[in-house]
Structure formats: structure tokens, C-alpha cells
Amino acid sequence: MKKKSTAGIAAALTISAATALLGATSPASATAPGTSTSSTVGYVCQSRFDGAWFPINGYARNFTTTAPAQVSSNAVFNVSFDPAPILALGEYNKELTDIEVAYKVSPGAKVLGYKLVGGSNLGTAAFHVERRGAEFVVTSPDSIPGGVEFDLPTLVVALRAPAQGAVTTAPGGSSFENRSFGWNRLHPANNQWDPFQCYADPATPVVFSTTNVG
């Protein structure tokens, strides 16, 4: 059955008060420039066909994260998460919906706001951000055709640093039920909707960025 996720749309609308923090000029520029880092996340994945689950081995995604390496205590700064473009092969994916990618920010930082920018080949699909504690899930209940490369929007988060320590970011999600990445897909061979579920492999943990405070 085609699953429609609607939770979190209201949460995405709460960012308007922090719009100035998320503009073209990064608040971090007052303290330190942002540094872009490329990371590859390996996933544990599974999918289903005709009611039978099967593993998908060796799946990985690339991300570029931009964050300052150093900020002062209580400084305001931005972190951005830019996923690499995706091509869901048409022979397995006639149509996609409920696409999700999850990011995590260490809880010591105060979240001031967040927004989505960019994206391409998304058609009429509208993406929003769902907050799940320290995690941010970029998702859409709308459909995208398979077999066409598309680029998900970049997530920009405005943060206030703690008094000391470090602010780290990483992939979100922890299980098939709490996905780090995935979608639901209509398979052209049987015309059935089934999930493609992935979570970041705990055997090879990835840190996207580290911003030292002090």
C-alpha cells in the first residue's frame, strides 16, 4: 500500500522567526568560515518483493557538510547538509514516495531555525523537515518517477553553540523502523508498493562535522 507521511509539516513552519539567521550570509562568518567536508555513509539496507524481505548489501551515499571548525562560546552559526544526487533504477523503481534522509546534531547546541534550499528534478514533490529530537528528517509524501536522477534539497540548520565542548553532526536514524535513508517504491514487475529501508551501519560510524567551541 502506498504510504503517506504527513507528520512534521507544522514543525517545518516554525522556522520563520529564524529566517535572518539562515540567509545568504552565514552567522558563522563573524567567528569562523565554514569548512566543507565530503563523507560516505555505508548503510544496512533491505527491501521487499512479493512479500519476501531481502538484504541490499554494500549500499552507500555521499554527503557534503559545511560547518565552521571553531566558534566562540554561545556563537551563532550554520551547518548545511547536501546529499549527492540519487538515481533510483527504473527497472526496480517505477515511482518513489516518502523519500527520507535523516541528519543528527549533538544535543549540546541550541537549534534556532532550519530551512531547505535547492534541489532539482523533483517535479511537483514538496519537501519539508520533521524534527525528531536531535534529528532532522528531510522528507516528502509526494511522488517522483523512478529512473530519473534527482537532487534532494540541502538542509541548513542555524545553531547556537554551548559554552564549551564541541558540536558534532552525523547521519540520523538507527533502524529499519527509524530510517536513516530510503523511500517506498512501486515495482514495475508486480505493480506493488514496498519499502526500501536503510540505516547507517553502526559498524562504520560516520561524523559529518565537528565544530569546536571556545
Residue pairs with C-beta under 8 A, 6 or more apart in sequence:
1 193
2 97
2 184
2 186
2 193
3 97
3 98
3 184
3 193
3 195
4 97
4 98
4 141
5 98
5 100
5 139
5 141
6 141
7 130
8 128
8 129
8 130
8 131
8 137
8 139
9 128
11 129
11 130
11 131
12 128
12 129
12 130
15 22
15 113
15 114
15 115
17 113
18 112
18 113
18 114
18 158
19 113
19 115
21 27
21 76
21 78
21 112
21 113
21 158
22 78
22 113
22 114
22 115
22 156
22 158
26 34
26 77
26 78
27 75
27 76
27 77
27 78
27 158
28 34
28 67
28 68
28 71
28 75
28 76
28 77
28 78
30 75
31 68
31 70
31 71
31 72
31 75
31 77
32 68
32 69
32 70
32 71
32 77
33 68
34 66
34 67
34 68
34 77
34 78
34 80
35 66
35 67
35 68
35 69
35 209
36 64
36 65
36 66
37 64
37 65
37 66
37 67
37 208
37 209
38 62
38 63
38 64
39 62
39 63
39 64
39 65
39 206
39 207
39 208
40 60
40 61
40 62
40 63
40 206
41 60
41 61
41 62
41 63
41 171
41 180
41 181
41 200
41 201
41 206
42 58
42 59
42 60
42 200
42 201
42 204
42 206
43 59
43 60
43 61
43 180
43 181
43 198
43 199
43 200
43 201
44 198
44 199
44 200
44 201
45 55
45 56
45 57
45 59
45 182
45 196
45 197
45 198
46 53
46 54
46 55
46 56
46 176
46 197
47 53
47 54
47 56
47 185
47 194
47 195
47 196
47 197
48 54
48 194
48 195
49 187
49 189
49 190
49 192
49 194
50 190
50 192
56 196
56 198
59 198
61 83
61 84
61 86
61 101
61 181
62 83
62 84
63 81
63 82
63 83
63 84
63 208
64 82
64 84
65 79
65 80
65 81
65 82
65 169
65 208
65 209
66 78
66 79
66 80
66 82
66 209
67 77
67 78
67 79
67 80
67 167
67 169
67 208
67 209
67 210
67 211
68 77
68 211
69 210
69 211
69 212
70 211
70 212
70 213
71 77
71 161
71 211
71 212
71 213
72 161
72 213
72 214
73 161
73 162
73 163
73 164
73 213
73 214
74 160
74 161
74 162
74 163
75 160
75 161
75 213
76 112
76 158
76 159
76 160
76 161
77 158
77 159
77 161
77 211
78 156
78 157
78 158
78 159
79 105
79 156
79 157
79 159
79 167
79 169
79 209
79 211
80 154
80 155
80 156
80 157
81 103
81 154
81 155
81 156
81 157
81 169
81 208
82 118
82 154
83 101
83 151
83 152
83 154
84 151
85 120
85 149
85 150
85 151
86 149
86 150
86 151
86 152
87 147
87 148
87 149
88 96
88 146
88 147
88 183
88 185
89 146
89 147
90 146
90 147
90 148
90 188
91 147
91 188
92 146
92 185
92 187
92 188
93 146
93 147
93 185
93 186
93 187
93 196
94 145
94 146
94 185
94 186
94 187
94 188
94 191
95 143
95 144
95 145
95 146
95 185
95 186
96 143
96 144
96 145
96 146
96 183
96 184
96 185
96 186
97 140
97 141
97 142
97 143
97 144
97 183
97 184
97 185
97 193
98 139
98 140
98 141
98 183
98 184
99 125
99 127
99 139
99 140
99 144
99 152
99 182
99 183
100 137
100 138
100 139
100 179
100 181
100 182
100 183
101 137
101 138
101 139
101 152
101 180
101 181
102 132
102 135
102 136
102 137
102 138
102 171
102 172
102 173
102 178
102 179
102 180
102 181
103 135
103 136
103 137
103 138
103 155
103 157
103 169
103 170
103 171
103 172
103 208
104 134
104 135
104 136
104 169
104 170
104 171
104 172
105 111
105 134
105 135
105 136
105 157
105 159
105 167
105 168
105 169
106 134
106 166
106 167
106 168
106 169
107 133
107 134
108 162
108 165
108 166
108 167
109 159
109 160
109 161
109 162
109 167
110 159
110 160
110 162
111 157
111 158
111 159
112 158
112 159
112 160
113 157
113 158
114 129
114 136
114 155
114 156
114 157
114 158
115 129
115 155
115 156
116 127
116 128
116 129
116 138
116 153
116 154
116 155
116 156
117 153
117 154
117 156
118 151
118 153
118 154
119 127
119 150
119 151
119 152
119 153
119 154
120 150
120 151
121 144
121 148
121 149
121 150
121 151
122 140
122 144
122 150
122 151
122 152
122 153
123 142
123 143
123 144
123 145
124 142
125 140
125 142
125 143
125 144
126 140
126 142
127 138
127 139
127 140
127 152
127 153
128 138
128 139
128 140
129 136
129 137
129 138
129 139
129 155
130 136
130 137
130 139
131 137
132 172
132 178
135 172
135 173
136 155
136 157
136 172
137 172
138 152
138 153
138 155
144 150
146 185
146 186
146 188
159 167
161 167
161 211
161 213
162 213
163 213
164 213
164 214
165 213
165 214
166 210
166 211
166 212
166 213
167 210
167 211
167 213
168 207
168 208
168 209
168 210
168 211
169 207
169 208
169 209
170 200
170 205
170 206
170 207
170 208
171 180
171 181
171 200
171 206
171 208
172 180
172 200
173 179
173 180
173 181
173 198
173 199
173 200
174 180
174 199
174 200
174 202
175 199
176 197
176 199
178 199
179 197
179 198
179 199
180 198
180 199
180 200
181 198
181 199
181 200
182 195
182 196
182 197
182 198
183 195
183 196
184 193
184 194
184 195
184 196
185 193
185 194
185 195
185 196
186 192
186 193
187 194
200 206
